[in-house]
């Protein structure tokens, strides 16, 4: 028998909430399954605590589990648990009111979001997770019996229209709670087994209690992060990784973290064997899955790891993350920030050990994920460790081998306090770059950089161990480099210019500046060139050529920056130009040659956008040279 049901009015804020839920459109209504299953798990946790505390409970032999049954014919879902249950007073308290704090703010926020028809992302906030059921329910019936032996079973009924009914039952029901959901016509899909299975596996697959649907257990994948590391086999990690990422390959590395203080959390992180183009991926596409007590709260939470560790896949589970009402929205981010700080240090420490233990394995990691890792130049809190993990191609290493900054420093010349680098498209292109000629002559090592992010990385570093400044070769202080003894003993074939010729050469430089005008800031004799006739150099204090190109590309700026134009007076071509200038300073061939040298330098720098003039000029010069050939005389 059932005692006569009493009617109760919902409080004002619940009426407002239910009106929004019932009359709004949603894109992710499956959230109600997650919320109800999570509530059932909480009820089982509470009962388990009472059992371990020695409390007398009813139905001691009942298995602790969550059951879901579907009645497709009648559009019904039943979600039941054998947990702590509720008395009449508790059901009014737990179901009849919203959480004590923040309810008004929540209603205002929900009302605002509802105008844009996109409120599913905040369902459950401020403790109202249960009410998400009214997104799909025409009517909800809750039957519950408390764990206390003297407790009387109760039945709660509501259509979400402003009131609910509550009755005490005289029948002898088992301990726990059953939620019966009568689905709306437009929510019939949730009576389909595949739909419910997918929602449970997505959000609740790692809940520690069995979840059964029509008697079949759904959560069959073990929550490995809760197990001691010593009990887990490599094959189990690999299976879990493939389940989590859908990657057909096993991971390159596995990082299992268990922390008890200052916050409690467990994490399983994996480094994949392959990566994606980070520069084409948005921040929403990276991150770790965030769980609270084994319930998925946020898929790919980008707050847990910084962008430069975005290649890492995995999850974090913490009971310490405070939630207001939603398992999607965190009330307090300080806990997440603390977890993030610990995770970053754990990952960097792992990579540090990997680099020391197996350099070849670390090189393989670098080839796959180095481009993304270099984005860590702005993580100042961890820069000291991050810097040591950087790897570079270098003029001192074989092709395919890398070096660290620490290794570079071990090889520096006596009194050398700079780490030199150059940026370009490839190793082959850089090895023939004119700016490197003086470094080759002096035997000074230069790091080769190929990625757009490299310039930002080295600028972010500034100095290594405070003693060694990172300097682009085109911005090097040549007076320091000239003091270093040459390692290449090859003598120059060019004779030194006489005092008179030196004066003429200075006038030639002035002539070249007049020809090029404001396209260059200065024309000067080069101290860096040996094999090349000319080159362009960024003026002192300005950014490097490659950084300029990166900024211009970002700003869609195709202009040619003004640079210093340097001429190598020992090069035969420049000597020939000097001879022509001495004979006739107004010879038009001087103009053509200067333009050719300048545009050739632009071409090497990557600034020449229209090669037609250069090609036509080359042909004209070749034609004139053929006319001067002795065979023509």
C-alpha positions, 0 to 999 in steps of 0.5 A: 500500500501507499500512503496518500501523496502530499504535494509540494511546490518547488522553490522559485529558483527551481521553477525558473530553472525547470522552465528554461530546461523544458522550453529551451533547445539543447545539443547535448542532452545525453548529459542527464545520463552522466549526472544520474549515473554520477549521483548513483556512484556518490550514493554507493560511495556513501554507503561503502563509507557507512559499511567500513565505519561499522554502521548497521545497514539494511540489505547487507548482502546486496551487491554495490552496483548501478543498473540501467534498464530500457523499455523502448516500447513505453519510452522508459529508462530506469536508473537504479543503485543499491546505495545509501538511499533517501528518506522523505526528509532527505529526498525533499532536501536533495531533490527539492532545492538547489545547492545553497550557494550561487543559485541566483547567479546560476539562473541568471547565467542559464537564462542568458545562455538559453537566449542563444539556445546553447545551455547544455554546457552549463547543465548541472552547475551549482548543484542542479545536475539532477534537473538535467533529466527534465531536458528529456523527461515528461515525468520522473518517478523516484523510489528510494529506501534509506540504508537505515533499518527503520527507514520507510521507502518513499516515492517522489513524482514530478512533471517538472511543472512547478510542483512534486508529490511525495508519498511514503510506501508501505511495501518492503523495498530493497535499499537504494534508489530507482529513477524512472524516466518517462521520455518526451516524444522528441527524446525517444532515442534515449530508450535505444540501447546504443545511445545509452551505452555510448553516453555511459562509456563516454562519461562514466566508463571508469566509475569503480562500481559496476554499471549494467544495462539490461544485465550486461556490464558496460564499464569493462575497461579498468581504471589503471591510474588507481592501481599501483605502478608495480601491478601494471604490465606494459601491455595494459598501459598500451591497451589503455592508451589505444582505448583512450586515443584510438591510436593503432600504435603503442605509445612512445612513452608512458608517464604514470603519476600518483600524487597525495599532496599538496593535492591528490590526483592520479594521472596517466600520460602518454607520448605518441609515436606520431604527431600532428601539425601544431600550427594548424590545430586549435587549443581546443584540440589538445589537452588531457581528459579531466575526471573527478572520482572517475567521472569524465568532467571535461574532454581535452581540458587545455588548462592541465598542460601548456601548449608546448606539451600538447602532444601528450595524450592522457587523463587526470583524476582528482577528488580534490577538484571542487565543483559547483554544480557542474561536472563541466565547470570548475568552481575553483581553478586554483586546484587545477592550476596546482595539478598543472604545475605538478604535471609539467614538472613531472613531464619535464623530469621524465624527459630529462631522465630519458635524455640522460639515459638514452640519447638516441631515444630522446633524439627520436622523441625530438624528431617527432615532437621537438617542433611543438616542444619549442613553443615552451619559450614563454614558460618562464617558471620552467624555463631552466629545465625546458632549455636543457631539453632543447636540441639543435642541428649544428655545424659541428654535428653530422647531418641527422644528429643534434646537440644541446646547449650544454654540449655547445658550451663545452665546445666553445672557443676560449673567451667565447661568450656567445652561442651563435645561430642562423635560421634558414630553410634547410641545412644545405641552404645554410651551409652556403649562406654568406654570413657563415663564412667568417665562422667557418674560417674561425672554426666557430660552431653555429646552430642551424634553425629551420622552424618559424618558432625557433626565432621566438624560442631563442629570443625567449631564452636570451642567455644560457646559464646567464654567461652565454648570450644567443646571437644571430650570426648576422648580428654578431660583434665581428670585432670579437670574432676577428680576435679568434685565430683562423682554423682554415689556413688558406691564404687569400689570393687577392693582393692587398689594396694600396693606400690609394686604392683604399681611398678609391674603394671608399668612394666606390662604396659611396657610389653604391649607396647613391645607386641603391638610395634609400633601399639600404641604410648603409653600404660598407666593407664586409669583415665577414665575407670570404668567398662571396662578393656581397651580403645584406645585414640587419642594422644594429638593434633591429630584429634578424632577417628571419624574424622580420620575415615571420612578422611580415608573414603574420602581418601580410606585409610583402615590403622589403626591409632596409638593410646594410649592404656589405661588399667584400673588397677581396672578391674578384668581382668587386675588384673588377668593379673597382677597376672599372670605377677607377677608369670611369666612375660614370660607367653604366656597367657599374650601375648594372653590376651593383643592382645585380649584386643587390638583387642577388643578396635579396634572393639569398635572403628570400626577399626577391619577389620578382626575379624578372629584372634580375634574369634580364640583367644577367642576360644583358651582362652575359651578352656584354661579357661575350662582346668583350671576349678576346675571340671578338677582337 
